[in-house]
Amino acid sequence: MRCPALPVVDHATLFYVQGQINDEVADTGVACADVTDGNSCHYACETGYRLTGSPALICNYSGTWHGKVPSCQSETDEIS
């Protein structure tokens, strides 16, 4: 099964990771498109932003994503 496209997150990149990886990993440079079950997509925030939530979503065997789409919060917002 293939999972549907994930939403764009402001100030983040989205990339493909082979396997069911939940931890933060380096950007693979591979687009997260046509992801099949048992594989992951990860979000990484741009410099100056911090990830809120888990970086990874895993494509389930039913063709749905397991996990919640994270967000990127400005690090300067935390200082004020």
Residue pairs with C-beta under 8 A, 6 or more apart in sequence:
1 36
1 37
1 59
1 60
1 61
1 62
1 63
2 34
2 35
2 36
2 37
2 59
2 63
3 35
3 36
3 37
3 59
3 60
3 63
3 64
3 65
4 63
4 65
5 33
6 14
6 32
6 41
6 57
6 65
6 69
7 69
8 14
9 43
9 69
9 70
9 71
9 72
10 71
10 72
11 45
11 46
11 48
11 49
11 72
11 74
12 43
12 44
12 45
12 46
12 49
12 51
12 70
12 72
13 27
13 43
13 44
13 46
14 32
14 41
14 42
14 43
15 27
15 28
15 29
15 30
15 31
15 32
15 41
15 42
15 44
16 28
16 30
16 31
16 32
16 33
16 35
16 39
16 40
16 41
16 42
17 25
17 28
17 39
17 40
17 41
17 42
17 56
18 39
18 40
19 38
19 39
19 40
20 38
20 39
20 40
20 58
21 40
21 42
21 56
22 40
22 54
22 56
22 58
23 55
23 56
24 42
24 44
24 51
24 55
25 42
25 55
27 42
27 44
32 41
32 42
35 41
35 59
36 59
37 59
37 60
37 61
37 62
37 63
38 58
38 59
38 61
39 58
39 59
40 56
40 57
40 58
40 59
41 56
41 57
41 59
41 65
42 55
42 56
42 57
43 51
43 55
43 56
43 69
43 70
43 72
44 51
44 55
45 51
45 72
46 72
48 74
48 75
48 76
49 72
49 73
49 74
49 75
50 72
50 73
50 74
50 75
50 78
51 70
51 71
51 72
52 70
52 71
52 72
52 73
53 68
53 69
53 70
53 71
54 67
54 68
54 70
55 70
56 67
57 65
57 66
57 67
57 68
57 69
58 65
58 66
58 67
59 65
59 66
60 66
